[in-house]
């Protein structure tokens, strides 16, 4: 299984950057996790977008979903000219209702599945299984687990620290965890985010092998965030960087 970082910034991207977006590849299967500002352009630097099988939108904050409008037009054109044969599978929260209903109305382009429903069933594609869990954030938001026979990958999306988060991430090969805040900003975690040190503690308690930090405020010193995470996690700490590939 392979993870490619398409974007890693929030809530806006620096020059030439992109917000949250990740490409999971496994034996020809291409799954995009989140599609924030600039991520669809980044995706096309690496694969033909027509080869995308599934898109998962963790929540409807713009830095995680706003490129859905570009994706809609691209897939509409590809379906029209015959270079794409099937609609794109899109998992997304059912709230806010107005956004979900808009995306669901594009039936010729997307097969839209509410994450609330997907939590209750098996979502298997080839030898890969997707599962979802709610996180602690001001609007409905879902973490994502992708498992095969040998690997388990967990993406926290946006969330505050909770003990349930540890249970969901348990024994992951890789945890892709938000590190929105420095330790000096810990009073802001009540907005539904974690510090880098908390992300490290999550990985430590979940017995993860590798922690990848992401969801960076563009003005922060990322090496400082990495050092803070390393104070609470004994395993390998990596920084998500655009174009970086992790194989596991």
C-alpha positions in Angstrom: 0.0 0.0 0.0 1.2 3.5 -0.8 0.3 6.9 0.5 1.0 10.1 -1.5 0.6 13.5 0.0 -1.3 15.9 -2.4 -1.7 18.6 0.2 -1.1 19.1 3.9 -2.0 22.7 4.9 -4.9 24.3 6.7 -7.0 26.3 6.6 -5.3 27.9 3.6 -2.3 26.9 1.6 0.9 28.9 1.0 2.1 29.8 -2.5 2.3 26.7 -4.7 0.8 24.6 -1.8 -2.5 22.7 -1.3 -4.8 21.9 1.6 -5.8 18.4 2.8 -5.6 15.7 0.2 -4.1 12.2 0.0 -3.9 9.4 -2.5 -3.9 5.8 -1.4 -2.8 3.3 -4.0 -3.0 -0.5 -3.7 -2.7 -2.9 -6.6 -4.2 -0.5 -9.1 -6.8 0.9 -6.8 -6.7 4.7 -6.4 -8.6 6.2 -3.4 -8.5 10.0 -2.7 -8.9 11.1 0.9 -10.2 14.7 1.1 -10.0 17.2 -1.7 -9.1 20.6 -0.2 -8.0 23.7 -2.2 -5.5 22.7 -4.9 -5.5 19.0 -4.4 -7.2 18.0 -7.6 -4.5 19.8 -9.6 -1.8 18.0 -7.6 -3.6 14.6 -8.2 -3.2 15.1 -11.9 0.5 15.5 -11.5 0.7 11.8 -10.6 -2.2 9.9 -12.1 -4.9 10.4 -14.8 -7.9 11.5 -12.8 -10.0 9.1 -14.8 -8.3 6.2 -12.9 -9.6 7.5 -9.5 -11.9 4.8 -8.0 -13.2 6.4 -4.8 -13.2 9.8 -3.0 -13.7 10.1 0.7 -14.6 13.5 2.1 -14.1 13.5 5.9 -16.1 16.7 6.5 -17.3 19.8 4.8 -14.9 22.5 5.9 -13.6 24.0 2.6 -9.9 23.0 3.2 -11.1 19.4 3.0 -13.7 19.3 0.3 -13.8 22.4 -1.9 -12.1 20.8 -5.0 -15.2 18.6 -5.3 -16.5 21.3 -7.7 -13.5 20.9 -10.0 -13.7 17.1 -9.8 -17.4 17.3 -10.8 -16.6 19.1 -14.0 -13.6 16.9 -14.8 -15.6 13.7 -14.4 -18.6 15.1 -16.2 -16.5 15.8 -19.2 -14.8 12.4 -19.1 -18.1 10.6 -18.9 -19.5 12.7 -21.7 -16.5 12.0 -24.1 -16.3 8.3 -23.1 -12.9 8.4 -21.5 -14.5 7.4 -18.2 -17.2 4.8 -18.1 -18.5 4.9 -14.5 -19.4 7.6 -12.0 -17.0 8.2 -9.1 -17.8 6.7 -5.8 -18.0 9.5 -3.2 -18.3 8.9 0.6 -19.3 12.1 2.5 -21.1 13.1 5.7 -24.8 13.8 5.4 -24.4 17.1 7.3 -24.5 20.0 6.5 -27.5 18.7 4.6 -27.4 21.5 2.0 -23.9 20.6 0.8 -24.6 16.8 0.9 -27.8 17.2 -1.1 -26.0 19.3 -3.7 -23.3 16.7 -4.2 -25.8 13.9 -4.2 -27.8 15.6 -6.9 -25.0 15.2 -9.4 -26.1 11.6 -10.0 -24.7 11.3 -13.5 -21.2 12.0 -12.1 -21.1 10.7 -8.5 -22.4 7.7 -6.6 -22.7 9.4 -3.2 -22.8 7.3 0.0 -23.4 8.9 3.4 -20.6 8.1 5.8 -23.1 7.6 8.6 -24.4 4.6 6.5 -21.0 3.4 5.5 -20.0 3.1 9.2 -22.6 0.3 9.5 -21.4 -1.9 6.6 -18.4 -3.4 5.0 -16.8 -1.2 2.3 -14.5 -3.6 0.4 -12.7 -2.9 -2.8 -10.4 -5.8 -3.9 -8.3 -6.7 -0.9 -8.8 -3.3 0.8 -11.5 -2.5 3.4 -12.5 1.0 4.3 -14.1 1.8 7.6 -15.1 5.1 9.3 -15.5 6.6 12.7 -16.8 9.9 14.0 -14.3 12.4 15.4 -14.6 15.4 17.8 -14.9 18.5 15.6 -17.3 21.5 15.4 -19.1 19.9 12.4 -19.7 16.2 11.6 -16.3 14.7 10.7 -15.1 11.2 10.2 -11.7 9.4 10.5 -10.9 6.8 8.0 -9.3 3.4 8.3 -8.0 1.5 5.4 -7.0 -2.2 6.0 -5.6 -5.1 4.0 -4.4 -8.5 5.1 -1.0 -7.0 6.1 -1.5 -3.3 6.7 -3.7 -0.9 8.6 -3.7 2.8 7.9 -5.6 5.4 9.9 -6.3 9.0 9.0 -7.6 11.1 11.9 -8.9 14.0 9.8 -9.7 16.9 12.1 -10.3 16.1 15.7 -9.6 16.9 19.3 -8.0 14.3 21.5 -10.3 11.6 22.9 -9.8 8.1 24.3 -12.0 6.7 21.6 -9.5 8.0 19.0 -6.8 5.8 20.5 -9.1 2.8 20.2 -9.8 3.5 16.5 -6.1 3.9 15.7 -4.9 0.9 17.7 -2.1 -1.1 16.0 -2.0 1.0 12.9 1.1 0.6 10.7 0.7 4.3 9.9 -1.3 7.1 11.6 -1.8 10.2 9.5 -2.7 12.6 12.2 -3.5 16.3 12.3 -1.0 18.5 14.1 -2.8 21.8 13.8 -1.4 23.4 16.9 1.9 23.9 18.8 2.0 23.1 22.4 1.9 26.8 23.2 -1.5 26.9 21.5 -3.0 24.0 23.5 -5.9 26.2 24.8 -7.3 26.2 21.2 -7.7 22.4 21.2 -11.4 23.0 22.2 -12.0 24.0 18.6 -11.6 20.4 17.6 -7.9 20.1 16.8 -4.8 18.5 18.4 -1.3 19.7 19.1 1.6 17.8 17.6 2.5 16.5 21.0 -1.0 15.1 21.4 -0.7 13.4 18.0 2.5 11.8 19.3 0.7 10.6 22.4 -2.0 9.2 20.3 0.5 7.2 18.2 2.2 6.0 21.3 -0.9 4.8 23.1 -2.2 3.2 19.8 1.1 1.3 19.4 1.6 2.7 15.9 4.7 2.1 14.0 4.9 5.4 12.2 3.2 8.8 12.8 2.8 11.2 9.9 1.9 14.7 10.9 -0.3 16.9 8.7 -2.8 19.7 8.6 -0.3 22.5 9.2 -0.8 26.2 9.7 1.3 27.6 6.9 3.2 30.0 9.1 4.4 27.4 11.6 7.9 25.9 11.8 7.3 22.3 10.9 10.5 21.0 12.4 9.2 22.4 15.7 6.0 20.4 15.4 8.1 17.3 14.6 10.2 17.8 17.7 7.1 18.2 19.9 5.6 15.0 18.6 8.8 13.1 19.2 8.7 14.0 22.9 5.6 11.8 23.3 6.1 9.1 20.6 8.9 6.6 20.6 8.4 5.5 17.0 9.1 7.2 13.7 7.7 10.7 13.2 7.4 12.0 9.7 6.1 15.3 8.2 3.6 15.2 5.4 5.0 17.1 2.5 3.5 17.6 -0.9 4.5 14.9 -3.3 6.0 12.8 -0.6 5.3 9.0 -0.8 5.1 6.6 2.1 5.1 2.8 1.4 3.9 0.4 4.0 
